[in-house]
């Protein structure tokens, strides 16, 4: 998986509506491997199975065999015991584990907020304790901060109102971005250079509370945003008619920017590498008419020694912004800034500026939510302190090395690879670094206590300013190869990062059924082991192979013959998965290709490590259990249309059916619904 594209253990195909217990058997039947070209059992014949009141769910489930539906054979009874909660569209082993973790985090918060200890200034406990009570006391009205926050917002509005030229606006934009995190101008954020990830570069990007694509494509949204902007201006004392006219001018300016925005890039339909455009200062000067390179960087918030290059993903958009960066448009920029500041902080605004007030039915729950959002890193460290053990780390680290060793065997035995391509992949494999559980805690700084201010509004903007300052500080520092950077380790998740060639296994996923310290090694292989193998595979998928062993973007490094040979494997895999149907709809083999190959690779690896047939049987069954999930039919259909992962039943059945060991261990034969002819079984290596 790509960085940030975090694993969610995608939903199973068992659609649920009405009585879960009564109809689950019917849905199991419909979800079988009916689309497999080699199967003698058709979708229509599967629908003929009696699933009404004349046949109990329990009876049908007892009749399941590995040859009819391996996923159902292993998981159906567990799924029968699951129940969807109020307003829940799905439940399953991943979400159940996540709920347990969330409860554990609440207990950690309980211990901290109910303790009478005098916590060290700047410590995690002190920040959590003080932020919770600040939020709770403000929510319950125990403290009245309206006057203080009104003066704070009034002061910022006065600073904005005092601006009379674009030059003054650029200086104010710089100040407000660094001090409070407020900006609607192109801002500068440090990010690793994809061609040399040991250095950071500034990325110039434009962020706006107005959805640019919506106002471009739909006049209704343009009017909606105009009215919201006008309302924000009226809060500052602008006459209603004038506010409407000024808001209209803001929308006109944004429409111009919107018309020169690359939405394929903005919506993630393009790979970021395609648009990683590095501009020198001289090249920027040629692009810009109103701004100089130095002014662009400074207005974007950067205040250190000026860099000689920046990254612009969408140069046409920045060029258009430059075209309206003049004194004639300064009022529009000022009004947009006021709107953005108020919109970003709506729930904590003082009465004078608040749009609707804050209606919270559970003040304690709301205060906890604020702590979890604003102090995620601190809570992660406290969670790791309590639940991360050295034994867990040692077991998983050994397993990762076992999996790496088996990948060496698989890559070494892949006859479709040239020797040059094989060595490139082995070099990359050898350089993968595993990050297990959680990172090292940060060093306590007493000055961090000052970020918890006297009001929630001012606390939020101080914390935002802290993040921006930390990001800018990194520009002149060497990039650290840290798989835990900006990661919520309490999330049930594992992922591969191309840009640093790392696999991160969160502490959150190191629980049942994925991992148990006391379980048999083969059982853990089928759970967390298959996941680790899956993530390693992403280093060698169609996107991963464009990055070298250090994580630098080298799209032409692999020999063309190897790329072509891999395309043939991909085409066969697409055709294979296209054959599966769920709820009457086909799986999209092309959309799910990368994840499908990773599933097959990871499973191939752990099955080989298990070795003996009885251990391989444990791997098969543990693997199926790690994908247990129940969801409503509308969610299942939505997943088929939009998710890059195949439905869970397919992620199990399609994978296990590719391996000879499955047929030997479970006596699956030609004619069984799960049977796939040997020539149609897909393998990556």
C-alpha positions in Angstrom: 0.0 0.0 0.0 1.1 3.6 -0.6 2.0 5.9 2.3 -1.1 7.2 4.0 -3.3 4.8 1.9 -3.9 2.9 5.2 -5.2 -0.6 5.4 -8.8 -0.9 6.5 -9.3 -4.7 6.3 -11.9 -4.2 3.7 -15.4 -5.2 4.1 -16.7 -8.7 3.6 -19.3 -9.5 0.9 -21.8 -10.9 3.4 -24.5 -8.3 2.9 -26.9 -7.9 5.9 -30.4 -6.5 6.0 -33.4 -7.4 8.1 -32.7 -10.4 10.4 -29.0 -11.1 10.2 -29.3 -14.6 11.6 -32.2 -15.6 9.3 -30.6 -14.5 5.9 -26.9 -14.9 6.4 -26.9 -18.4 4.9 -28.6 -17.1 1.8 -26.0 -14.4 1.3 -23.2 -16.9 1.9 -24.6 -18.9 -0.9 -24.9 -16.0 -3.3 -21.3 -15.0 -2.4 -19.6 -18.2 -3.5 -17.0 -18.5 -6.1 -19.6 -18.5 -8.8 -17.7 -16.6 -11.4 -14.6 -18.8 -11.7 -14.2 -20.0 -15.2 -13.3 -23.5 -14.2 -16.2 -24.0 -11.7 -19.0 -26.3 -12.7 -21.3 -24.5 -10.2 -23.0 -21.4 -11.6 -24.4 -18.4 -9.8 -27.9 -19.4 -10.8 -27.5 -22.9 -9.3 -26.2 -21.4 -6.1 -29.3 -19.2 -5.9 -31.4 -22.4 -6.0 -30.2 -23.3 -2.5 -33.2 -23.1 -0.1 -32.5 -20.3 2.4 -36.0 -19.4 3.6 -37.7 -20.5 6.9 -37.8 -24.1 5.8 -34.1 -24.4 6.2 -32.3 -23.0 9.3 -29.2 -20.9 8.9 -27.4 -23.3 11.3 -28.3 -26.3 9.1 -27.1 -24.6 6.0 -23.8 -23.5 7.6 -23.2 -27.0 8.9 -23.5 -28.2 5.3 -20.7 -25.9 4.1 -17.4 -27.5 3.1 -14.0 -26.2 2.1 -14.9 -27.2 -1.5 -18.1 -25.1 -1.6 -17.1 -22.0 0.2 -13.9 -21.9 2.3 -14.5 -18.5 3.7 -18.0 -19.5 4.8 -16.8 -22.9 6.1 -14.3 -21.1 8.4 -16.1 -17.9 9.4 -19.9 -18.4 9.2 -20.5 -19.4 12.8 -18.4 -16.5 14.0 -20.4 -14.1 11.7 -23.6 -15.6 13.0 -22.6 -14.5 16.5 -21.9 -10.9 15.4 -24.5 -8.2 15.6 -24.6 -4.8 14.0 -25.0 -1.9 16.5 -27.3 1.1 16.0 -26.3 3.0 12.9 -23.6 0.5 12.1 -23.2 -0.6 8.5 -20.5 -3.2 9.3 -18.8 -5.1 12.0 -16.0 -7.6 12.1 -12.7 -8.7 13.7 -10.9 -5.5 12.7 -13.6 -3.1 14.0 -14.1 -5.2 17.1 -10.4 -5.0 17.9 -10.4 -1.3 17.2 -13.3 -0.8 19.6 -11.4 -2.7 22.3 -8.4 -0.4 21.7 -10.6 2.7 21.9 -11.9 1.5 25.2 -8.3 1.0 26.5 -7.5 4.6 25.4 -10.5 5.8 27.4 -9.2 4.0 30.4 -5.8 5.7 30.0 -7.5 9.0 29.8 -9.6 8.1 32.9 -6.4 7.3 34.9 -4.8 10.6 33.9 -7.8 12.9 34.5 -8.8 11.3 37.8 -5.4 11.3 39.3 -4.3 13.7 41.9 -0.7 13.6 40.7 1.2 16.8 40.0 2.3 16.0 36.5 5.6 17.2 35.1 5.2 20.3 32.9 5.2 19.4 29.3 4.6 15.7 29.9 2.0 13.7 28.1 0.0 13.3 31.2 0.0 17.0 32.0 -1.1 18.0 28.5 -3.9 15.4 28.4 -5.1 16.3 31.9 -5.1 20.1 31.2 -6.6 19.9 27.8 -9.4 17.6 28.9 -10.4 19.9 31.8 -10.1 23.1 29.6 -12.4 21.6 27.1 -14.8 20.1 29.7 -15.0 23.3 31.7 -15.6 25.4 28.6 -18.3 23.0 27.3 -20.1 22.9 30.6 -19.9 26.6 31.2 -17.8 26.3 34.2 -15.4 28.9 32.7 -16.6 31.9 30.7 -14.1 32.7 28.0 -16.4 34.7 25.7 -14.8 38.1 26.5 -11.3 36.8 26.1 -12.0 35.0 22.8 -13.9 38.0 21.4 -10.9 40.2 22.0 -8.7 37.6 20.4 -10.8 37.4 17.2 -11.4 41.1 17.2 -7.7 41.7 17.2 -7.1 39.4 14.2 -10.0 40.9 12.3 -8.5 44.4 12.9 -5.2 43.2 11.6 -6.9 41.9 8.4 -9.0 45.1 8.0 -5.9 47.3 8.3 -4.3 45.7 5.2 -4.5 48.1 2.2 -2.2 46.5 -0.4 -1.2 43.1 -1.6 2.3 43.6 -0.2 0.8 44.1 3.3 -1.5 41.1 2.8 1.5 38.9 2.0 3.2 40.0 5.2 0.1 39.3 7.2 -0.4 35.9 5.5 3.1 35.0 6.6 2.5 36.0 10.2 -0.9 34.4 10.6 0.2 31.1 9.0 3.1 30.7 11.3 1.5 32.0 14.5 -2.0 30.5 14.2 -2.2 28.3 11.1 -4.6 30.6 9.2 -4.0 31.0 5.5 -5.8 31.0 2.2 -2.8 31.9 0.2 -0.3 29.4 -1.4 1.4 27.9 1.7 4.8 26.2 2.0 5.2 22.8 3.6 8.4 20.7 3.7 8.3 17.3 2.2 11.0 14.8 1.0 12.3 15.1 -2.5 11.1 12.0 -4.3 14.3 11.8 -6.3 16.6 12.2 -3.3 14.7 11.5 -0.1 17.5 12.5 2.1 16.7 16.2 1.4 13.5 18.1 2.0 11.9 20.6 -0.4 9.2 23.1 0.1 5.9 22.3 -1.6 3.8 25.2 -2.7 0.1 24.4 -2.5 -3.3 26.2 -2.2 -5.8 25.2 0.4 -9.2 26.7 0.7 -12.4 26.0 2.8 -14.4 26.5 -0.4 -14.7 23.4 -2.6 -13.3 24.8 -5.9 -14.6 21.9 -8.0 -18.1 22.3 -6.7 -18.4 26.1 -7.4 -17.0 25.5 -10.9 -19.4 22.7 -11.8 -22.6 23.8 -9.9 -24.1 27.2 -9.6 -26.1 26.1 -6.6 -22.9 25.5 -4.6 -21.4 28.8 -5.8 -24.5 30.6 -4.3 -24.3 28.5 -1.2 -20.6 29.5 -0.6 -21.3 33.1 -1.5 -24.0 33.2 1.2 -21.8 31.6 3.8 -18.9 34.0 3.1 -21.4 36.9 3.3 -22.6 35.7 6.7 -19.1 35.6 8.0 -18.5 39.2 6.8 -21.7 40.3 8.5 -20.4 38.9 11.7 -17.6 41.4 11.5 -19.9 44.3 11.1 -20.1 44.6 7.3 -23.5 45.9 6.0 -25.6 42.9 4.6 -25.8 44.2 1.0 -22.1 45.1 0.9 -21.3 41.7 2.4 -23.2 40.0 -0.4 -21.5 42.0 -3.1 -18.0 41.3 -1.6 -18.8 37.7 -1.2 -19.8 37.5 -4.8 -16.4 39.0 -5.8 -14.7 36.4 -3.7 -16.6 33.6 -5.6 -15.6 35.2 -9.0 -12.0 35.1 -8.0 -12.2 31.6 -6.8 -14.0 30.6 -10.0 -11.0 31.8 -12.0 -8.6 29.8 -9.8 -11.0 26.8 -10.0 -11.0 27.0 -13.8 -7.2 26.5 -13.8 -7.0 23.7 -11.2 -6.0 20.1 -12.1 -8.8 18.0 -10.5 -7.4 14.7 -11.5 -4.4 15.6 -9.3 -6.6 17.1 -6.5 -8.8 14.0 -6.4 -6.0 11.5 -6.4 -6.6 10.2 -9.9 -3.0 11.0 -10.8 0.1 9.6 -9.2 1.8 12.4 -7.3 5.1 11.5 -9.0 3.6 12.6 -12.3 3.2 16.1 -10.9 6.2 16.5 -8.7 7.5 19.6 -10.6 10.7 21.1 -9.1 11.1 24.8 -10.0 14.2 26.9 -9.4 13.8 30.5 -8.3 14.6 31.6 -11.8 12.0 29.3 -13.3 9.4 30.6 -10.9 10.2 34.2 -11.8 9.4 33.4 -15.4 6.0 32.0 -14.4 5.1 34.8 -12.0 4.0 38.3 -13.0 2.8 39.9 -9.7 4.9 38.0 -7.2 8.6 37.4 -7.0 9.9 34.0 -6.0 11.0 35.4 -2.6 7.5 36.9 -2.1 5.8 33.7 -3.0 7.9 31.7 -0.5 7.6 34.3 2.2 3.8 34.8 1.8 3.5 31.0 2.0 4.8 31.2 5.5 8.4 30.2 5.2 10.7 32.4 7.2 14.1 30.8 7.2 16.9 31.3 4.7 15.2 31.1 1.3 15.5 27.9 -0.6 16.7 27.8 -4.2 14.0 25.4 -5.4 10.4 24.6 -4.6 7.9 22.0 -5.7 4.7 23.1 -7.5 2.3 20.2 -8.2 -0.2 22.4 -10.1 1.7 25.2 -11.8 -1.3 26.5 -13.8 -3.2 27.0 -10.6 -0.3 28.9 -8.9 0.1 31.0 -12.1 -3.6 31.9 -11.9 -3.3 32.8 -8.2 -0.4 35.0 -9.1 -2.5 36.8 -11.7 -5.0 37.8 -9.0 -2.4 38.7 -6.5 -2.6 42.4 -7.0 -4.0 45.4 -5.2 -7.2 45.2 -7.2 -8.0 41.8 -5.5 -6.7 42.5 -2.0 -10.2 42.9 -0.6 -11.2 39.5 -1.9 -8.2 37.9 -0.3 -8.9 39.6 3.0 -12.5 38.5 2.9 -11.6 35.0 2.1 -9.1 35.0 5.0 -11.8 36.2 7.4 -14.2 33.5 6.2 -11.6 30.8 6.4 -10.5 31.7 9.9 -14.1 31.7 11.2 -15.0 28.6 9.3 -12.0 26.6 10.6 -12.8 27.4 14.2 -16.6 27.6 14.2 -17.3 25.5 17.3 -15.0 27.5 19.6 -15.8 31.0 18.3 -17.1 33.5 20.8 -20.8 34.5 20.7 -20.2 37.5 18.5 -18.8 35.4 15.7 -20.3 31.9 16.1 -22.6 30.7 13.4 -24.7 28.3 15.3 -23.3 27.6 18.7 -22.1 24.3 20.1 -24.6 21.7 21.0 -22.9 18.8 22.7 -25.1 16.1 24.3 -22.2 14.5 26.2 -19.6 16.9 27.5 -17.3 14.2 28.8 -17.3 12.4 25.5 -16.7 15.6 23.6 -13.8 16.6 25.8 -12.2 13.2 25.3 -12.7 13.5 21.5 -10.9 16.8 21.6 -8.0 15.2 23.5 -7.8 12.3 21.0 -7.8 14.7 18.1 -5.3 17.3 19.3 -3.0 15.1 21.4 -2.9 11.9 19.3 0.9 11.5 19.5 0.8 11.9 23.3 -2.0 9.3 23.7 -0.1 6.9 21.4 3.0 7.1 23.6 0.9 6.5 26.7 -0.8 3.5 25.0 2.5 2.1 23.9 3.9 2.5 27.4 1.2 0.3 28.7 0.6 -2.3 25.9 3.8 -2.6 23.9 6.1 -5.4 25.2 9.5 -6.4 24.2 8.2 -10.0 23.7 5.8 -8.7 21.0 8.6 -6.9 19.3 10.9 -9.9 19.3 8.2 -12.3 18.0 7.1 -9.9 15.2 10.7 -8.9 14.3 11.7 -12.6 13.9 8.6 -13.2 11.8 9.5 -10.3 9.6 12.9 -11.7 9.0 11.5 -15.1 8.2 9.2 -13.5 5.7 12.0 -11.5 4.2 14.1 -14.7 3.8 11.2 -16.5 2.1 10.8 -13.5 -0.3 14.4 -14.0 -1.2 13.6 -17.6 -2.2 10.5 -16.5 -4.2 12.2 -13.7 -6.0 15.2 -15.9 -6.6 13.0 -18.6 -8.2 10.9 -16.3 -10.4 11.8 -17.5 -13.9 10.2 -14.4 -15.5 12.8 -12.1 -14.0 16.1 -11.2 -15.7 19.2 -11.4 -13.5 19.4 -7.6 -13.5 15.8 -7.2 -12.4 16.2 -10.0 -9.8 19.2 -8.2 -8.2 17.3 -4.9 -8.1 14.4 -6.5 -6.3 16.6 -8.4 -3.9 18.6 -5.2 -3.1 15.3 -3.5 -2.4 14.1 -6.4 -0.3 17.3 -6.4 1.7 16.9 -2.7 2.5 13.4 -2.8 3.7 13.2 -1.7 7.3 10.5 -2.9 9.7 8.9 -0.7 12.3 7.1 -2.8 14.8 4.6 -1.7 17.4 5.6 1.9 18.4 8.5 4.3 18.2 10.5 5.8 21.0 8.8 8.4 23.2 9.8 12.0 22.6 11.9 14.0 25.1 9.7 16.0 27.4 9.9 19.8 26.9 8.4 21.9 29.8 7.7 24.7 27.2 5.1 22.5 25.6 2.8 23.1 28.6 2.3 26.6 27.2 0.4 25.3 24.2 -2.6 24.6 26.5 -3.9 28.2 26.6 -6.7 29.7 28.7 -9.3 29.0 26.0 -10.0 26.2 23.5 -9.9 28.6 20.5 -6.5 29.9 21.4 -5.2 26.4 22.3 -6.2 25.1 18.9 -4.5 27.8 17.0 -1.3 27.5 19.2 -1.1 23.8 18.5 -1.6 24.4 14.8 1.2 26.9 14.9 3.4 24.4 16.6 2.8 21.9 13.8 3.7 24.4 11.2 6.8 25.5 13.0 8.0 21.9 13.3 7.4 21.3 9.6 9.4 24.4 8.5 12.2 23.4 10.9 12.6 20.2 9.0 13.5 21.9 5.7 17.2 22.1 6.4 17.4 18.8 8.3 18.2 15.4 6.8 15.1 13.3 6.3 14.7 10.6 9.0 13.7 7.2 7.9 10.9 6.9 10.5 8.1 4.5 9.8 6.2 5.9 12.8 6.2 9.6 11.7 2.7 11.0 11.8 1.2 7.5 12.4 -1.5 6.6 14.9 -0.1 3.4 16.2 -3.3 2.6 18.0 -5.0 2.1 14.6 -5.6 -1.5 13.5 -3.3 -1.1 10.5 -0.1 -2.0 8.7 1.3 -0.4 5.6 4.3 0.0 3.3 5.9 3.4 2.5 7.5 3.6 -1.0 9.3 6.8 -0.3 11.4 5.3 2.6 11.1 1.6 1.8 9.6 0.6 5.1 6.9 -1.6 6.5 5.1 -0.3 9.6 3.2 -2.8 11.8 1.1 -0.7 14.2 0.7 -1.8 17.8 -3.0 -1.7 17.3 -3.0 -4.6 14.9 -1.0 -6.8 17.3 -4.1 -8.3 18.8 -6.5 -11.2 18.1 -7.2 -12.6 15.6 -4.1 -11.1 13.8 -1.6 -11.8 16.5 -1.5 -13.5 19.9 1.8 -13.8 21.9 0.7 -17.2 23.1 -0.6 -18.6 19.8 1.1 -21.2 17.6 3.6 -19.6 15.2 1.7 -20.9 12.2 -1.5 -19.3 13.5 0.2 -16.0 13.7 1.7 -16.5 10.3 -1.8 -16.8 8.8 -2.8 -13.6 10.5 -0.2 -10.9 11.0 2.4 -12.8 8.9 0.2 -12.7 5.8 -0.4 -9.0 6.3 3.4 -8.3 6.6 3.9 -10.4 3.4 1.2 -8.4 1.7 2.8 -5.1 2.6 6.2 -6.3 1.4 4.7 -7.1 -1.9 3.8 -3.5 -2.4 7.5 -2.8 -2.7 7.4 -4.8 -6.0 4.0 -3.8 -7.4 3.6 -1.6 -10.5 4.1 1.5 -8.4 6.6 0.2 -5.9 9.1 -1.0 -8.5 9.5 2.6 -9.6 11.3 3.3 -6.3 14.8 2.1 -5.5 16.2 0.4 -2.4 16.5 3.8 -0.6 13.0 4.9 -1.6 14.0 7.3 -4.4 11.9 7.6 -7.5 13.6 5.7 -10.3 10.9 4.8 -12.8 13.3 3.5 -15.5 15.4 1.3 -13.2 13.7 -2.0 -13.9 14.6 -3.6 -17.3 11.8 -3.2 -19.8 11.6 -7.0 -20.4 10.8 -7.6 -16.7 8.1 -4.9 -16.8 6.5 -6.6 -19.8 6.7 -10.0 -18.1 5.1 -8.6 -15.0 2.3 -7.1 -17.2 1.5 -10.6 -18.4 1.1 -11.7 -14.8 -1.1 -8.7 -14.1 -3.3 -9.3 -17.1 -3.9 -12.9 -16.0 -4.7 -11.7 -12.4 -7.2 -9.1 -13.7 -8.9 -11.8 -15.8 -9.0 -14.2 -12.8 -10.6 -11.7 -10.4 -13.0 -10.3 -13.0 -14.6 -13.7 -12.9 -15.9 -13.4 -9.3 -19.3 -12.0 -8.6 -20.8 -10.7 -5.4 -24.4 -9.7 -5.0 -24.8 -10.0 -8.8 -21.9 -7.7 -9.6 -18.5 -8.5 -10.9 -15.3 -7.7 -8.9 -13.2 -5.1 -10.8 -10.0 -7.0 -11.4 -8.2 -3.9 -12.7 -9.1 -1.6 -9.9 -8.2 -4.3 -7.2 -5.1 -5.6 -9.0 -2.4 -4.3 -6.7 -4.1 -5.5 -3.6 -5.0 -8.9 -5.1 -1.4 -9.6 -6.1 -0.2 -8.5 -2.6 -2.7 -10.9 -1.0 -1.5 -13.8 -3.2 2.2 -12.9 -2.6 1.8 -12.6 1.2 -0.1 -15.9 1.4 2.4 -17.7 -0.8 5.1 -16.6 1.5 3.6 -17.6 4.8 2.4 -20.9 3.5 5.9 -21.8 2.4 7.3 -20.8 5.8 4.7 -23.0 7.6 6.1 -26.0 5.7 4.3 -29.0 7.2 0.7 -29.8 6.1 -0.8 -29.5 9.6 0.9 -26.1 10.1 -0.2 -25.0 6.6 -3.8 -25.9 7.7 -3.4 -23.5 10.6 -2.3 -20.8 8.2 -5.3 -21.3 5.9 -7.8 -21.1 8.7 -6.1 -18.2 10.5 -6.0 -16.3 7.3 -9.7 -16.7 6.7 -10.5 -15.7 10.3 -8.5 -12.5 9.9 -11.0 -11.3 7.2 -14.3 -11.9 9.1 -16.6 -9.0 8.6 -20.4 -8.5 8.3 -21.9 -5.5 6.5 -25.1 -4.2 4.9 -25.7 -4.9 1.3 -25.6 -1.2 0.3 -22.1 -1.0 1.8 -21.1 -4.1 0.0 -22.2 -2.7 -3.3 -20.5 0.6 -2.6 -17.3 -1.3 -1.9 -17.5 -3.1 -5.2 -17.8 0.2 -7.1 -15.2 2.3 -5.2 -12.8 0.2 -3.2 -9.4 -0.8 -4.5 -9.6 -4.0 -2.5 -11.7 -7.0 -3.4 -14.5 -8.0 -1.0 -13.3 -10.1 1.9 -14.9 -13.4 0.8 -13.0 -13.0 -2.5 -9.8 -12.0 -0.7 -10.0 -15.4 1.0 -11.5 -17.7 -1.5 -9.7 -16.4 -4.6 -6.4 -16.5 -2.8 -6.5 -20.0 -1.2 -7.8 -21.5 -4.5 -4.6 -20.6 -6.2 -2.5 -23.0 -4.1 -2.1 -26.7 -4.6 -1.8 -27.2 -0.8 -5.4 -26.1 -0.5 -6.7 -29.0 -2.7 -4.4 -31.5 -0.9 -5.3 -30.5 2.7 -9.0 -30.1 2.2 -9.6 -32.7 -0.5 -11.1 -30.2 -2.9 -11.7 -31.7 -6.3 -12.8 -30.8 -9.8 -16.5 -30.0 -9.8 -16.4 -28.3 -6.4 -17.3 -24.6 -6.5 -13.9 -23.7 -5.1 -12.0 -25.7 -7.7 -9.8 -23.7 -10.1 -7.9 -25.5 -12.8 -4.1 -25.6 -12.3 -3.5 -23.5 -15.5 -5.9 -20.8 -14.2 -4.3 -20.5 -10.7 -2.6 -17.1 -10.3 0.9 -16.7 -8.7 3.1 -13.6 -8.5 6.4 -15.5 -8.0 
